[in-house]
């Protein structure tokens, strides 16, 4: 008998502590299936509400004096700090926080963000520090973008944006706000291949 034809699934659903999460593969139209397809993840929004920060937060971030952040807020897990224009992008990229001091703040991590400079995407930039969770700086953080999406979509008056996480490794994340859900979009890189055989 010949090999059975493969049938590609474009969506998977996962049962997690946060509820059901869906991952959708957006086909490129290439019958051979592009090695770097766009994957869309569906997550609950993690809106950060304005909140007075602990005094040590801004000290630990080592932000320039005299330029208070545009916004400081907190959701269930993280602090969100939005830097002011016009040089917030440059300040964010040069940021060298005191990680030991950040680790003493009662939160999983701290998201620092700014409006991106330039006429082309990204629309915003961000970095995520979580030394209290054993991660000095995370390269690209999906959960952080669940807070960044509602913040920047409201600020910029759009429902779909492009973000760039400006860590040393860096990465681009497309975000779309859909009510109380956030869609995260990016390219996937295949690191493992395998087959699961199941009776139908």
N, C-alpha and C positions, 0 to 999 in steps of 0.2 A: 504494500500500500504506500501511496505517496504521502508526503508530509502534509498535515492539515494546514490550511491557510491560517495565518495569524489574524486575529481581530483586535485592533487597537481600541482601547478604551480612552475616552477623552476626559473622564472625570472619576475621581475617587473620593469616598467619604470616610472620615475618621471619627471614631467616638473618643472624645477627650474629656478631661476635667472641665474644660470650658464649654462643653457641649459639642454638637456635631460640627465638624469643620470640613469644608470641601476644597479639593484641589482640581482645577480644570486645565487641561492642556489645550492651548489654542493652536489648531493645526496651521501649518505654514502653506498648505496647499500642495506640498511636495509629496508625491506618492511614496517616496523612500523615507519620509519622516526625518525632517531636519534634525541634526545632532544637537542643536541648541534651540529647542522650542520655547515658546513663551508659556510660562506656568502662571496661573492666576489662583491665589489663595483667598478664601473668604473667612474673615475673622470679625469678631465683635469689636466695635470702636472702643477705645480706652481714653475717653475724654478727660483732659486735665483741667480741673477747676482752679481758678485763681485762689491762691493761698499764701499767707505770709511765710516766708522761708525761715528755717532755722538760721541764726546769724552766721554760723560756720559754713553754710553752703556757698555763698558768694566768695568768702575768704578762700575756701578749698579750691574753687574753680580758678582763682588767680585772675579774675577779670580786671581790665583797666578801670581805674577809679574815675569818678565823675561822669560815667556813662551808664546809668542804671538800665537793667534789662527792660525790654518792652513788656514782657510778661513773665510771671513765675507762677506755676500751678502744680498741682499734684493730682495723680490718679491713685488707684489702689496700690500700685507697686512702685511708681517712679515719680521723680520731680522732672518738670519740663521748664527749661529756661530759654526764652527767646531773646537773642541779642539785638541791639538797635541797629538801624540803618545809619549811615550808608556803608560803614566798614565792618558790619557784623560778620560777613562772610570771611574776611581776612582774619579777624580776631579769632573766629571759631577754628580756622585751619591751623593757626599758630598756638592754640591753647595747649598749655602744659600744666594741668591741674595737680594739686597735692593729693595723690591717690590715697595716702594713709589717712588724711583728714576726711576725704570723701567716704572712705570705708566706715567711718564712725557715724555717719548720718543714717538715720533710721529709714531706709528705703532700699529697694532692690538695686536701683541705679539712678543715674542722672542723665537726662537727655538734654543736650545743648543744641540749639538750632538757630538759623538765621536765614533771611531771604538771600537767595543766590544773586550774585552780580552777573551782568552780561545779558544779552538780548535773547539767548537761546537757552533751552533747558540745560541744567535742572532749574526748577522753580525755587527750591529751598535746599539747604544743606544741613547736615546734622552730624553729631557724634554722640556715642553712648558709652558712659563709664559706669562700671558695676563692680568696683573692687570688693564691696561687701559680699558679693556673690562669687568671688574668686575670678572675676573677669576684669582686669584693669581697663581694657577698652575692647569692645566687641567690634568685629569688622563690619558686619551688616546685620541689623537687628529688626526682624519682622515685627515683634511686639512693640518696639519703639515707634514704628511707622503707624501703628494703630492709634497712637496718640498724636503723632505729627499730622496725619491726614485731616482729622477734624479741625485741628488748629489752623493749618495753612489753607484749607478749603474755605473756611470762614474768612480768614484774613484777605485772601486773594479773590474771593467771590467766584470760585470755580469748583466743579465737582471732580475733576480729574487733573492730577498734577504729576510731575516728575521730581523725585527727591534723589539726592546723592549723599551717601554716608561717607564723610571725608576722613575715614580712618586710614592708617598706613596702607592697608590693602584696598580699601574703598569698594563701593558698589552702588549701582543705580537701582532704584525701586520705583516703579510706577504705582500710584495710589489712586483709588476712586472711592468716593464716599457715597454710600447707598443707604440713607437713613441711619440706622444704628449699626450698620456693618461697614467694614472697610475691605476693599479688594486690593490685594498686593500683587503686582505683576513684575515678572522678571524672567531672565533666561536661565534655563537649567543646563547644567553640565553633567553628562553621564559619567559616573565614577564606578558603577557596578552594574553588570547585566546578569540577568538570570531568568528562569522560567518557572512558573508555578502551574502544575498540572492538576486540574480539578474536574471531577465528573459533573456533567450538566444535568 
